[in-house]
């Protein structure tokens, strides 16, 4: 199945996507099987402490995820039910929320490691690891934001291997499932130039694609048209979907589009303080002159831009960005 999916989608190039875990949906309500796995040497636990993941620097400074054996974590029975993520190769993966004492234990066991922000660390990691961490972090966030029933206020119980919450009040009994906030992100182009915008409050010189949350009562395409017009008053002629990305910061799914503008007229609102229409050559020139900086390669914003640049020039934008980085390091 994975080979087929990879061939027909552009999303596999997006960080956190393309994780081919078998999610073992049929095992989510099988508590006996899960208890056996939690006593099994092939099981790997993904520890999460305050939404942070356990990472260890490898040679060259690239971080790797630390997945721990079930015998490496004390008092596993005090952990709220571990969340069944799925299997890959000979390992089954469970996410566990750990307390401060368990955190100290793990840091003593892995003295090089740190509980770190996945967004900052993800670009240098292996794809499977980054995807497992993103999946675990998204469920962890949802579980911690739904401790109580939204209807009657009673505590929620965690069921179905961590994939369902059920109100403990039997009269209410309301079930809740993991929530994702859909957002659109769009690279607007016009006759060979792309539009990049800058929001106040971003890091210096940062320019990126336009993006926003999908509102109730909107299709994804409606949201693209509305966001582009709200932010820069550019009118669109056409659009097409390109790729998507799970983005657990904290709970989004990003749908990436390309859209062609009717013309290059724009007007700024308060959300965007500057925009630039850039041909591939101008983009490269402004990057080399350090007049603009792009979002990190881990983001779908970078990927949309990079895929467009490659379609226009035949060269991946990563080459350009990496060459600039190497030259700056050398000149320093
Ligand atoms: Zn309830």
Boltz pocket constraint, residues with backbone or C-beta under 6 A from the ligand:
constraints:
  - pocket:
      binder: B
      contacts: [[A, 149], [A, 150], [A, 151], [A, 152], [A, 153], [A, 154], [A, 167], [A, 168], [A, 169], [A, 172], [A, 173], [A, 174]]
      max_distance: 6.0
